[in-house]
Amino acid sequence: MTIEHGSAETGVDEGYQRGLTARTVQMIAIGGAIGTGLFYGSGGAIEKAGPALLLAYALAGLAIFIVMRALGELLIYRPISGGISEYADEFLGRFAGFSQGWTYWAVWTTTCMAEITVAGKYINYWWPSIPVWVTALAALVILFAANLISVGLFGKAEFWFSAIKVTAILGMIVVGIGVLLPISGFGPEVGPSVSNLWNEGGFFATGFSNALLSLQIVMFAYVGVELVGVTAGEAENPRVTLRKAINSVPFRIGIFYVGALFVILSVRSWKDYQEGESPFVSVFSYIGIPGAAGIVNFILLTAALSSCNSGIYSTGRMLRSLAHTGDAPKQLTKLSSRKVPAAGITLSAAVMVLGVVVNVVDPAHAFAYITAVSTVGIIVIWSTILLCQMAYRRKVARGELPASDYRVPGAPVTTWLALAFLALVFVLLFFDQDGRVALIVGAVWFAGVGIGYLAWTRNAGELADREV
């Protein structure tokens, strides 16, 4: 396959319909990383790190911003769907392209497996008599059908999913600020205060080590922020649209993560939050908002459906990208009459059905091992983006490639610092039981990818010899 570097549409993107408007891509960028990790999982993170969780989110956010700027620099140089595997193939070699493409596919496939089951449990809040596996399967089928119909329908669904999540967070922040203002007369008279950030044992109330260990929880709340890069092949005027979307990353992190947690930790003491309970439910209930649990349950359901919707979209595009580079069956390159990679979407959704099966058999234990692939995999993916950007800059310096006018600020120092930060998070996994499980499963996955690569390339070589 010949790729015309710098062109707006290359072989892997040929045939796609640019059905994602600038407004849609912006909303995908805003809502892409806002999921159950923030709405639900942050309760356990607060219990672990106390107020210092704010600092953990801010530091992780800085690293993610550098990752996104690195991805942006590559996308402006060559905007292409499935860019992560394409850039790895171009700058780090065939095995890197093969392994990163399949790993990113696995990250989103396993994430979607978990999310459809979670969605089923959220539906149980209103209709407890319906088996979880039934609603999980129904959610998967509906989102699968939406992705098959058109990229525009995917975009509209994701736009409204993201709009609901964003509105919920902004609403909580506004209400929380109102409670904190003494002149408002709204909410509890005693308790809400910014001093909650340091009065209950200090800012590092649970110790610096626990704040450090919370980084591994925090990082995975950001999974999905890189999804905007997958839209490159179907976004209107991608070089302009993607630049604007990535430039909004600091604002998104500052408002939707740090801002939301600042309000949550100020309205109530960190000691009032615990694992297994959404801090949003806790805050809304404490303030006295009627039906707080039902409201947040609806938001959590939206977040789960949004994540699965994104998973189906991204895995289909990634499989087509892998097929174009010869790292997956060539049948996956085909587009339907509606200009969507129907074969890749169907294969991915079929694998996701295993999530429904696992939910029936043993959801409590099996999912811990399945989703461990995404735990280690996303760190590797983000690291690969940084390595590709550095390799690209070296080629630019030698005059081998045109320079992108969208640079990583402070590179290469900031790029190395972001890589060091990701390495630290990886090391921290050794100090947590679930983290060690993730590392073991991750090692098994990458060993399997290595074996798969050798078998695939050997088979491809034999087929080429027969054709000669």
C-alpha positions as CSV (number, residue, x, y, z in Angstrom):
1,M,0.0,0.0,0.0
2,T,1.3,3.4,-0.9
3,I,0.5,6.3,1.4
4,E,0.7,9.8,0.2
5,H,1.9,11.6,3.3
6,G,0.3,14.9,4.0
7,S,-2.8,14.2,1.9
8,A,-6.2,14.7,3.5
9,E,-7.4,11.3,2.4
10,T,-5.2,8.3,2.1
11,G,-5.8,4.6,1.2
12,V,-7.2,3.6,4.6
13,D,-9.6,6.6,4.6
14,E,-10.7,6.2,0.9
15,G,-14.4,5.7,0.7
16,Y,-15.3,7.1,4.1
17,Q,-18.0,9.7,4.3
18,R,-17.0,12.9,6.1
19,G,-20.2,12.9,8.1
20,L,-18.9,14.2,11.4
21,T,-19.4,17.9,11.7
22,A,-17.1,20.2,13.6
23,R,-19.7,20.6,16.3
24,T,-20.0,16.8,16.7
25,V,-16.2,16.2,16.8
26,Q,-15.9,19.0,19.5
27,M,-18.6,17.2,21.6
28,I,-16.9,13.8,21.1
29,A,-13.7,15.4,22.3
30,I,-15.4,17.0,25.3
31,G,-17.3,13.9,26.4
32,G,-15.0,11.2,25.1
33,A,-13.2,10.7,28.4
34,I,-16.1,11.5,30.8
35,G,-17.4,8.1,31.9
36,T,-18.1,5.9,34.8
37,G,-14.5,6.4,36.0
38,L,-15.4,9.9,37.0
39,F,-19.1,9.6,37.9
40,Y,-18.8,6.4,39.8
41,G,-15.1,5.2,40.3
42,S,-13.9,8.5,41.8
43,G,-15.7,7.6,45.1
44,G,-13.1,4.9,45.8
45,A,-10.3,7.2,44.6
46,I,-11.4,9.9,47.1
47,E,-11.5,7.3,49.9
48,K,-7.9,6.3,48.9
49,A,-6.2,9.6,48.3
50,G,-8.4,12.2,50.1
51,P,-8.2,15.8,48.9
52,A,-4.8,15.1,47.3
53,L,-6.8,13.4,44.5
54,L,-7.2,16.9,43.0
55,L,-3.5,17.1,42.5
56,A,-3.4,13.6,41.0
57,Y,-6.0,14.5,38.5
58,A,-4.2,17.7,37.6
59,L,-0.8,16.0,37.1
60,A,-2.4,13.2,35.1
61,G,-4.2,15.8,33.1
62,L,-1.0,17.5,32.2
63,A,0.5,14.3,30.9
64,I,-2.7,13.5,28.9
65,F,-2.5,17.0,27.4
66,I,1.0,16.3,26.1
67,V,-0.1,12.9,24.7
68,M,-3.0,14.7,22.9
69,R,-0.8,17.4,21.5
70,A,1.6,14.7,20.3
71,L,-1.3,12.9,18.6
72,G,-2.4,16.3,17.3
73,E,1.0,17.0,15.7
74,L,0.9,13.6,13.9
75,L,-2.8,14.1,12.9
76,I,-2.0,17.6,11.4
77,Y,0.9,16.1,9.5
78,R,-1.2,13.2,8.2
79,P,-4.9,13.0,9.3
80,I,-5.9,9.4,9.0
81,S,-8.5,7.1,10.6
82,G,-6.9,4.5,12.8
83,G,-3.9,6.7,13.1
84,I,-2.4,5.1,16.2
85,S,-1.5,1.9,14.3
86,E,-0.7,3.7,11.1
87,Y,1.8,6.0,12.9
88,A,3.3,3.1,14.9
89,D,3.8,1.2,11.6
90,E,5.4,4.3,9.9
91,F,7.7,5.4,12.7
92,L,8.3,2.3,14.9
93,G,8.1,-0.6,12.5
94,R,5.7,-3.3,11.3
95,F,5.5,-5.1,14.7
96,A,4.6,-1.9,16.5
97,G,1.8,-1.1,14.0
98,F,0.5,-4.7,14.3
99,S,0.7,-4.8,18.1
100,Q,-0.7,-1.3,18.8
101,G,-3.5,-1.7,16.3
102,W,-4.7,-4.9,17.9
103,T,-4.1,-3.6,21.4
104,Y,-6.2,-0.5,20.8
105,W,-8.9,-2.8,19.4
106,A,-8.7,-5.0,22.5
107,V,-8.8,-1.9,24.8
108,W,-12.1,-0.8,23.4
109,T,-13.6,-4.3,22.9
110,T,-13.0,-5.2,26.5
111,T,-14.2,-1.8,27.7
112,C,-17.4,-2.2,25.8
113,M,-17.9,-5.7,27.2
114,A,-17.8,-4.2,30.7
115,E,-19.9,-1.2,29.8
116,I,-22.8,-3.1,28.4
117,T,-23.0,-5.2,31.5
118,V,-22.9,-2.1,33.6
119,A,-25.6,-0.6,31.5
120,G,-27.8,-3.6,32.3
121,K,-27.3,-3.1,36.0
122,Y,-28.3,0.5,35.7
123,I,-31.5,-0.5,33.9
124,N,-32.1,-2.8,36.9
125,Y,-32.5,0.3,39.1
126,W,-35.8,0.9,37.5
127,W,-36.8,-2.6,36.3
128,P,-35.1,-5.1,38.7
129,S,-37.0,-8.1,37.3
130,I,-35.2,-7.8,33.9
131,P,-32.1,-10.0,33.8
132,V,-28.9,-8.0,33.3
133,W,-27.8,-10.0,30.3
134,V,-31.0,-9.2,28.5
135,T,-30.6,-5.4,28.8
136,A,-26.8,-5.8,28.1
137,L,-27.6,-7.6,24.8
138,A,-30.3,-5.1,23.9
139,A,-28.0,-2.2,24.4
140,L,-25.3,-3.8,22.2
141,V,-27.7,-4.6,19.4
142,I,-29.1,-1.1,19.3
143,L,-25.7,0.6,19.3
144,F,-24.5,-1.9,16.7
145,A,-27.4,-1.1,14.4
146,A,-26.8,2.6,14.9
147,N,-23.2,2.3,13.9
148,L,-24.1,0.2,10.8
149,I,-26.6,2.7,9.5
150,S,-24.3,5.7,9.1
151,V,-21.4,7.6,10.7
152,G,-23.8,10.5,11.0
153,L,-26.1,8.5,13.3
154,F,-23.1,7.5,15.4
155,G,-22.1,11.1,15.7
156,K,-25.6,12.3,16.7
157,A,-25.9,9.6,19.3
158,E,-22.5,10.5,20.7
159,F,-23.3,14.2,20.6
160,W,-26.3,13.8,22.8
161,F,-24.7,11.2,25.1
162,S,-21.8,13.7,25.7
163,A,-24.2,16.6,26.0
164,I,-26.0,14.8,28.9
165,K,-22.8,14.1,30.7
166,V,-21.4,17.6,30.3
167,T,-24.7,19.2,31.4
168,A,-24.7,17.0,34.5
169,I,-21.2,18.0,35.5
170,L,-21.8,21.7,34.8
171,G,-25.1,21.5,36.7
172,M,-23.4,19.9,39.7
173,I,-20.6,22.5,39.7
174,V,-23.1,25.4,39.5
175,V,-25.3,24.0,42.3
176,G,-22.1,23.2,44.4
177,I,-20.8,26.8,44.0
178,G,-24.2,28.0,45.0
179,V,-24.1,25.9,48.2
180,L,-20.6,27.2,49.0
181,L,-21.6,30.8,48.7
182,P,-22.8,31.9,52.2
183,I,-25.2,34.5,50.8
184,S,-27.1,31.9,48.7
185,G,-29.1,30.4,51.6
186,F,-29.1,27.1,49.6
187,G,-28.2,23.7,50.9
188,P,-27.0,22.7,54.4
189,E,-26.0,25.7,56.6
190,V,-23.1,23.9,58.3
191,G,-20.6,21.7,56.5
192,P,-20.0,23.0,52.9
193,S,-16.7,24.9,52.9
194,V,-13.5,25.1,50.8
195,S,-11.7,24.4,54.1
196,N,-12.8,20.8,53.8
197,L,-9.8,20.5,51.5
198,W,-7.4,20.7,54.4
199,N,-9.4,20.6,57.7
200,E,-9.9,16.8,57.8
201,G,-6.3,15.7,58.3
202,G,-4.7,18.1,55.8
203,F,-4.4,18.0,52.0
204,F,-2.5,14.7,52.0
205,A,-4.8,13.3,54.7
206,T,-4.2,9.6,53.8
207,G,-0.5,10.1,53.1
208,F,1.6,10.9,50.1
209,S,2.0,7.2,49.2
210,N,-1.7,6.8,48.8
211,A,-2.0,9.9,46.7
212,L,0.7,8.5,44.5
213,L,-1.0,5.1,44.2
214,S,-4.3,6.8,43.2
215,L,-2.6,7.8,39.9
216,Q,-3.3,4.4,38.5
217,I,-7.0,4.9,39.2
218,V,-7.0,8.4,37.9
219,M,-5.3,7.6,34.6
220,F,-7.9,5.2,33.5
221,A,-10.6,7.7,34.1
222,Y,-9.0,9.5,31.1
223,V,-9.4,6.5,28.7
224,G,-11.2,7.7,25.6
225,V,-9.6,11.2,25.4
226,E,-7.7,9.9,22.4
227,L,-10.8,8.8,20.6
228,V,-10.9,12.1,18.7
229,G,-8.0,10.9,16.6
230,V,-10.0,8.0,15.3
231,T,-12.5,10.5,13.8
232,A,-9.8,12.0,11.4
233,G,-11.0,10.0,8.4
234,E,-14.7,11.1,8.7
235,A,-14.4,14.6,10.1
236,E,-15.2,17.6,8.1
237,N,-12.0,19.6,7.4
238,P,-10.0,17.4,9.8
239,R,-6.9,19.6,10.1
240,V,-9.0,22.5,11.4
241,T,-11.5,20.5,13.4
242,L,-9.0,18.3,15.2
243,R,-6.8,21.2,16.1
244,K,-9.7,23.0,17.8
245,A,-10.8,19.8,19.6
246,I,-7.3,19.1,21.0
247,N,-6.7,22.7,22.0
248,S,-9.7,22.4,24.3
249,V,-8.1,19.5,26.3
250,P,-6.8,21.8,29.1
251,F,-10.1,23.5,29.5
252,R,-12.0,20.1,29.6
253,I,-9.6,18.7,32.2
254,G,-9.7,21.8,34.3
255,I,-13.5,22.1,34.3
256,F,-14.9,18.6,34.1
257,Y,-12.3,16.8,36.2
258,V,-10.5,19.1,38.5
259,G,-13.4,21.6,38.8
260,A,-16.0,18.9,39.5
261,L,-13.8,17.3,42.2
262,F,-13.0,20.6,43.7
263,V,-16.7,21.2,44.3
264,I,-17.4,17.7,45.4
265,L,-14.5,17.8,48.0
266,S,-15.6,21.3,49.2
267,V,-19.3,20.6,49.6
268,R,-18.6,17.5,51.8
269,S,-15.6,16.2,53.7
270,W,-13.6,13.6,51.8
271,K,-14.4,11.1,54.7
272,D,-18.0,11.0,53.6
273,Y,-17.2,9.4,50.3
274,Q,-16.4,5.7,49.8
275,E,-15.9,3.0,47.2
276,G,-19.0,1.6,45.7
277,E,-21.0,4.9,45.9
278,S,-21.0,7.6,43.3
279,P,-19.8,10.9,44.8
280,F,-22.3,12.7,42.6
281,V,-25.2,10.8,44.3
282,S,-23.7,11.6,47.6
283,V,-23.4,15.4,46.8
284,F,-26.9,15.7,45.3
285,S,-28.4,13.8,48.2
286,Y,-26.5,15.9,50.8
287,I,-27.6,19.1,49.1
288,G,-31.2,17.9,49.1
289,I,-31.9,17.5,45.4
290,P,-35.0,15.3,45.0
291,G,-34.5,12.0,43.2
292,A,-30.7,12.4,43.3
293,A,-30.0,8.6,43.0
294,G,-32.3,8.3,39.9
295,I,-30.7,11.3,38.2
296,V,-27.2,10.0,38.6
297,N,-28.3,6.5,37.7
298,F,-29.5,7.9,34.3
299,I,-26.3,9.8,33.8
300,L,-24.3,6.6,34.6
301,L,-26.4,4.7,32.1
302,T,-25.7,7.4,29.5
303,A,-21.9,7.3,30.2
304,A,-21.9,3.5,29.8
305,L,-23.9,3.6,26.5
306,S,-21.6,6.4,25.3
307,S,-18.5,4.4,26.0
308,C,-19.9,1.3,24.2
309,N,-21.0,3.4,21.3
310,S,-17.5,4.8,21.0
311,G,-16.1,1.3,21.3
312,I,-18.1,-0.1,18.4
313,Y,-17.1,2.9,16.3
314,S,-13.4,2.9,17.0
315,T,-12.9,-0.9,16.8
316,G,-14.5,-1.1,13.3
317,R,-12.2,1.7,12.0
318,M,-9.1,0.1,13.7
319,L,-9.8,-3.3,12.1
320,R,-10.1,-1.6,8.6
321,S,-6.8,0.2,9.2
322,L,-5.1,-3.0,10.2
323,A,-6.5,-4.8,7.1
324,H,-5.1,-2.0,4.9
325,T,-1.6,-2.5,6.2
326,G,-1.9,-6.2,5.8
327,D,-2.2,-6.9,9.5
328,A,-5.7,-8.3,9.4
329,P,-7.8,-10.2,6.8
330,K,-8.3,-8.1,3.7
331,Q,-12.1,-8.6,3.8
332,L,-12.2,-6.1,6.6
333,T,-11.2,-3.3,4.2
334,K,-14.7,-3.3,2.6
335,L,-17.2,-0.6,3.3
336,S,-20.9,-1.0,3.1
337,S,-23.2,1.0,0.8
338,R,-23.6,3.4,3.7
339,K,-19.8,4.1,3.8
340,V,-19.1,2.4,7.1
341,P,-16.7,-0.5,7.8
342,A,-19.6,-3.0,8.3
343,A,-17.3,-6.1,8.4
344,G,-15.1,-4.7,11.1
345,I,-18.0,-3.4,13.2
346,T,-19.8,-6.8,12.9
347,L,-16.7,-8.7,14.0
348,S,-16.1,-6.4,16.9
349,A,-19.7,-6.6,18.1
350,A,-19.6,-10.4,17.8
351,V,-16.6,-10.5,20.1
352,M,-18.4,-8.1,22.5
353,V,-21.2,-10.5,22.8
354,L,-18.8,-12.6,24.9
355,G,-19.3,-9.9,27.5
356,V,-23.0,-10.9,27.7
357,V,-21.9,-14.6,28.0
358,V,-19.4,-13.8,30.7
359,N,-22.0,-11.8,32.6
360,V,-24.2,-14.9,32.7
361,V,-21.4,-17.2,33.8
362,D,-19.3,-15.2,36.3
363,P,-19.4,-11.4,36.1
364,A,-17.7,-10.8,39.4
365,H,-14.4,-12.5,38.6
366,A,-14.1,-12.9,34.8
367,F,-14.5,-9.2,34.0
368,A,-11.6,-8.3,36.3
369,Y,-9.3,-10.4,34.0
370,I,-10.9,-9.3,30.7
371,T,-10.7,-5.6,31.4
372,A,-7.2,-5.9,32.6
373,V,-6.1,-5.8,29.0
374,S,-7.4,-2.3,28.7
375,T,-5.7,-1.3,32.0
376,V,-2.1,-2.0,30.7
377,G,-3.0,-1.6,27.0
378,I,-4.0,2.1,27.3
379,I,-0.7,3.0,29.0
380,V,1.2,1.3,26.1
381,I,-1.0,3.1,23.5
382,W,-0.4,6.5,25.0
383,S,3.3,5.8,25.3
384,T,3.4,4.7,21.7
385,I,1.8,8.0,20.6
386,L,4.7,9.9,22.3
387,L,7.4,7.7,20.8
388,C,5.9,8.2,17.3
389,Q,5.9,12.0,17.8
390,M,9.5,12.0,18.8
391,A,10.4,9.7,15.8
392,Y,8.5,12.1,13.5
393,R,10.4,15.1,14.8
394,R,13.7,13.4,14.2
395,K,12.7,12.8,10.6
396,V,11.6,16.4,10.2
397,A,15.0,17.5,11.6
398,R,16.7,15.4,9.0
399,G,14.5,16.9,6.3
400,E,12.9,13.6,5.4
401,L,9.3,14.8,6.2
402,P,7.4,18.1,6.2
403,A,7.1,19.8,9.5
404,S,3.7,20.1,11.2
405,D,2.7,23.6,12.2
406,Y,1.0,22.1,15.3
407,R,3.8,21.4,17.8
408,V,4.0,19.8,21.2
409,P,4.8,22.8,23.6
410,G,8.2,22.4,25.2
411,A,9.1,19.3,23.2
412,P,11.2,17.2,23.5
413,V,11.5,17.9,27.3
414,T,7.7,17.7,27.9
415,T,7.4,14.6,25.8
416,W,10.1,12.8,27.9
417,L,8.4,14.0,31.1
418,A,5.1,12.6,29.9
419,L,6.7,9.3,29.1
420,A,8.4,9.2,32.5
421,F,5.0,9.9,34.1
422,L,3.4,7.0,32.2
423,A,6.3,4.7,33.3
424,L,5.7,5.7,36.9
425,V,2.0,4.8,36.6
426,F,3.1,1.4,35.1
427,V,5.5,0.8,38.0
428,L,2.8,1.7,40.6
429,L,0.7,-1.2,39.2
430,F,3.1,-3.6,41.0
431,F,2.0,-2.2,44.4
432,D,-1.7,-3.0,44.0
433,Q,-3.3,-6.4,43.9
434,D,-5.6,-5.5,40.9
435,G,-2.7,-3.8,39.3
436,R,-0.6,-7.0,39.5
437,V,-3.4,-9.0,37.9
438,A,-3.5,-6.4,35.1
439,L,0.2,-6.7,34.5
440,I,0.0,-10.5,34.3
441,V,-2.9,-10.4,31.9
442,G,-1.2,-7.7,29.9
443,A,1.9,-9.8,29.7
444,V,-0.1,-12.7,28.4
445,W,-1.9,-10.5,25.9
446,F,1.4,-9.1,24.4
447,A,2.9,-12.5,24.3
448,G,-0.1,-13.7,22.4
449,V,0.2,-10.6,20.1
450,G,3.8,-11.5,19.4
451,I,3.0,-15.1,18.6
452,G,0.1,-13.9,16.4
453,Y,2.4,-11.5,14.5
454,L,5.0,-14.2,13.8
455,A,2.3,-16.6,12.6
456,W,0.5,-14.0,10.5
457,T,3.6,-12.7,8.8
458,R,4.9,-16.2,8.1
459,N,1.5,-17.1,6.6
460,A,1.5,-13.9,4.5
461,G,5.0,-14.7,3.3
462,E,4.1,-18.2,2.3
463,L,1.0,-16.9,0.4
464,A,3.3,-14.4,-1.4
465,D,5.7,-17.1,-2.4
466,R,2.9,-19.2,-3.9
467,E,1.6,-16.3,-5.9
468,V,5.2,-15.8,-7.3
